[in-house]
Amino acid sequence: MKRVEVPLTPDEKARYDTARALYLGFVRRLGVPLSAPDGWARFLAQSQRSDEGRAAYRAYREQRRIALTSSGKQEVLWRILLEHRDDRVLVFTDDNETVYTLARRFLLPALTHHTPVPERKALLAAFASGELPVLLTSRVLNEGVDVPEARVGVVLSGSASVREHVQRLGRILRKRPGKRALLYEVCSAQTAESSISERRRQHGAYQEGG
């Protein structure tokens, strides 16, 4: 597994820090420990009860969006795709919004849980045949789908829950006997995503696929 940490631009970092401070300031004033089992649910409930809370939730989404779709991360993805132009590549994200952002930027096919079943089957068949060498996807490939033709996986991750998806993606990539797959993880430096990534690297899915 290759980990690539990408710095935010100065403008992205300033906007990220501003949004994150607003979001975490609200959380601290509530006294809600996000690490608690019900912490996230309590934050969501409280965020809908006031203008301040709604602003905090928008700030949460904004800082997350900046980290997930930073310009540097997209440039790294493009370089990976160029380097592996002769391979079939799965690009895996944690949410549909990021998939669609990348699909528009790079004019690549996107597969999410919103994709109708006939279209989903057609996309996977085209990927298997090599007609489509790159496929962008989110959690839909957690649903028991095998893609043994993929040799390269690129994980543009953003939450701790991606651990399970990375494990399953690793199984997908290693499905064909004798094939050695390559897994990249691309994350934004000096963000919550980076610290989550550090913890996630201890997971067996990464160590087995490295």
C-alpha positions, -999 to +999 in steps of 0.1 A: +000+000+000+013+034-010+002+064+011+004+098-004-002+129+018-011+160-001-009+196+014-038+219+010-032+252-008-029+282+015-064+293+005-078+258+011-060+256+045-074+289+056-109+280+046-105+245+062-093+260+095-120+285+097-148+260+090-133+235+114-130+260+142-166+270+138-178+234+138-156+223+168-164+254+187-201+245+186-193+209+197-173+221+227-200+246+238-225+217+237-202+195+257-207+167+233-179+142+231-178+130+195-159+099+205-189+087+225-212+061+209-240+086+206-218+117+201-224+121+164-262+116+167-263+142+195-244+167+174-268+162+145-298+166+167-285+197+184-274+212+151-309+214+138-323+233+168-307+267+162-291+290+136-258+285+153-262+247+151-271+248+114-241+270+107-219+245+126-232+217+105-226+236+073-191+243+085-186+206+092-196+197+057-174+225+042-142+214+061-149+178+051-155+188+014-122+207+013-102+178+027-118+153+004-117+172-029-086+194-025-070+205-057-037+188-048-055+155-042-071+157-076-037+164-092-022+134-075-051+112-087-045+124-122-008+115-120-017+080-107-041+075-136-015+085-161+011+063-145-013+033-146-029+041-180-024+005-191-041-010-159-077-011-148-081+012-119-108+015-092-110+049-075-128+045-042-143+072-020-164+074+011-193+095-003-212+101-035-205+138-036-168+132-040-175+106-067-196+130-088-171+158-083-143+137-097-165+123-125-172+159-137-135+169-133-120+140-152-150+129-174-149+094-159-178+069-152-192+070-117-209+041-099-229+048-067-259+033-050-280+057-070-268+040-103-297+019-117-290-018-116-289-022-154-265+007-157-244-007-128-241-041-146-232-024-178-204-003-162-190-034-144-191-054-176-173-026-195-147-024-168-142-061-168-137-061-206-113-032-205-136-009-225-136+013-193-102+013-178-111+035-148-142+034-126-151+058-098-171+044-070-182+048-034-197+023-009-216+004-035-187-020-040-191-031-004-222-049-015-206-082-025-194-071-059-163-088-072-140-069-097-111-093-101-099-074-132-088-044-112-051-042-105-049-007-090-070+008-063-069+044-053-086+052-019-095+089-015-107+084+020-123+107+046-138+089+076-129+062+100-156+040+086-136+036+054-116+009+072-142-017+064-145-006+028-107-006+023-106-042+037-132-053+012-116-034-017-084-052-009-102-085-012-116-074-045-082-064-058-066-097-047-094-119-060-075-133-090-049-160-081-013-149-087-022-113-092-004-086-072-025-055-068-014-020-059-034+001-034-029+038-030-043+060-002-044+097-009-052+120+020-050+157+028-021+167+051-028+186+084-065+177+085-086+153+105-084+130+075-047+126+079-049+116+116-077+091+108-055+077+081-026+072+106-049+051+128-064+032+099-029+022+086-027-003+114-056-022+100-049-056+085-064-046+051-035-022+046-008-044+060-019-073+039-021-052+007+011-032+012 
